[in-house]
Amino acid sequence: MELEKKIDGLVNLFQSQHQAQEAQSLNTSTIGPEAEKQHPVPGTAETLSGPHQSPTCRTTSSGMLSGPPESHTVPAPDARRSDTTFYLVPGFSLSVTKAEEFLDIYRTQMVPNFPFVPIQHGITATELHDTKRFLFWCIMQAVVPQTAAVQKAVDDWVRRHAAMHVIVLAEQSIELLQGLLIYVAWGDVHFQMGTNAYSLLQMAIGMVMEMTMFSFGGFVSWMPKSLQKEAWSLLGRGKQLESTEQTLEEQRAILGCYFAASSNPMTMRKYSQIKYTPQLARCFKAIREASELPTDAQLLALIRLQNIEDRIRSVYPNTDKDEGAPAPIFREHFSAVLTSIRKEILALESEEPIINKEQPMLWAHYQAMMIKLYEPSIGMRAATPSEATSLTEPHCRTEALWGCLQAVQNTTNALMVMSVEKFAYLPFNSIADLAYTMSTSHRLSLEGPIDWDLTLARQKLDVPGLTSRLADKLEEADNVALIAGQKRRLFEDNSSRWSNYAYRARWIRQWYLSKLVPPAEENAPSLVQLGSDQILNEPNMAWLAGMSIDQGFWEAMMWDGPGQIPFDASMPLPDQPVFPIVQPRQ
């Protein structure tokens, strides 16, 4: 009897809470402009039936039937719109005029760099907000300058909204996928790799998996099309699941998710979670044949480059090896495979005319592909004469390392000619290319097996000068963004992304110079070696000499910054001279 009373009490409690929520939602929906003025930040409840869904039964783009949406009420920040102002969270509101300006910046400055979510010129900010509210706010958060506190509040809203619609309500819509792609492309989720940010990318991947499954036949695609309908009916226990053709808008978003999933640093050395399957090839072909938008040329070039990068991963042995395990041998057949892929990459320049120096971001990404082709050879070893199967095999790795060095030079030149005004609009893959180039240049200049000439490599690369130029450019980009009113990605300590990266670049330069100990047999050391000798004798720099360069070091440095590495608080700040003035010896 007591158990029944407890159950009845719980049921009554749930019913009373549900009635209260319905009443609150009803009151919220009837709030007029006058009430909004009196309560600028009300504790409203948002009915999450989906702003992108109509109340009638319809078939989604993925072929799944959806009935009338159920009412799901959850507390959320107000995202209403008056006649003149868009409002999301406290501190983040936009006039209609400003929203139009920022939307135009997105179209002209950002879409060419990440052409997977274009917005037609005929669509106004008001129309985009009313039809695709989540996409609208994801675009605005990527363009509009915000304080660190507001950025944190917007990030929280994006995560809550995405989790509620994708996970709880199990919605599959192009708006959600596009919004997540925008958030991932211009967020810092790849360098401050938190579980919350990475889970958003996983949501997008899951949506693409389901969309492609229902649209292209899924795991019954091997059947004749005349039998697929009956097969789905049998698997669905009588429920008809009609596969539909994807629109070009949906196909761009699907390819964008493939690009983001396979090119972020978490998958740099691993296989992508989305394979370039025949379904994706059909999307690629449809966009090629339609040629609907000018930015589709950039999209097709990026996808072709990414497809090649996926195949590069399959050439080399798995780089994840146990502690103390010997490095794999660079065999002669690797050179033949790399030569073949290199020819394919070089052919893209003529096959995709959009890949040229007039498109600096795309050109730098194209040059960075050569680094990704040769860089894995650094972690391998040359075959000894006793291990070699031919007379030329011991020298094959040296050829690959030289190709990697030339690729670093070309990519560095492409990155350095980018205008600092464009840095605020660079997506994640450009930032990843920059970090990848810098880490590879240091590894080529510090790791010296018998088949590699470190002296020649250092003369060719000039890593200290390169790192110094990079730090200056990043700092200039941060200052330009501040003056021009561009968005600066701010961290909790109010430091910006570019100033943070400039600090890391100077830190790496300081660490690199500490490793250049002049050989004892040389009577006339160079100026760089002389400075390193004096620096190592400084008491505050002694901790640098004992550090080793390995893959773990670069992961900690590039992804988490110097905070994860032993650090002396007395080291000069970015606006202070990094080294004392070196006086020549008498």
Secondary structure, 3 states (H helix, E strand, C coil): CHHHHHHHHHHHHHHHHHHHHHHHHHHHHCCCHHHHHHCCCCCCEEECCCCCCCCCCEECCCCCEECCCCCCEEECCCCCECCCEEEEECCEEEEHHHHHHHHHHHHHHHCCCCCCCCCCCCCCHHHHHHHCHHHHHHHHHHHCCCCHHHHHHHHHHHHHHHHHHHHHCCCCCHHHHHHHHHHHHCCCCCCCCCHHHHHHHHHHHHHHHHHHHHHCCHHHCCCCHHHHHHHHHHHCCCCCCCCCCCCHHHHHHHHHHHHHHHHCHHHCCCCCCCCCCHHHHHHHHHHHHHCCCCCHHHHHHHHHHHHHHHHHHCCCCCCCCCCCCCCCEECHHHHHHHHHHHHHHHHHHHHCCCCCCCCHHHHHHHHHHHHHHHHHHHHCEECCCCCCCCCCHHHHHHHHHHHHHHHHHHHHHHHHCCCHHHHHHCCHHHHHHHHHHHHHHHHHHHCCCCCCCHHHHHHHHCHHHHHHHHHHHHHHHHHHHHHHCCCCCECCCCCEHHHHHHHHHHHHHHHHHHHCCCCCCCCCCCHHHHHHHHHHHCHHHHHHHCCCCCHHHHHHHHHHCHHHCCCCCCCCCCCCCCCCCCCCCC
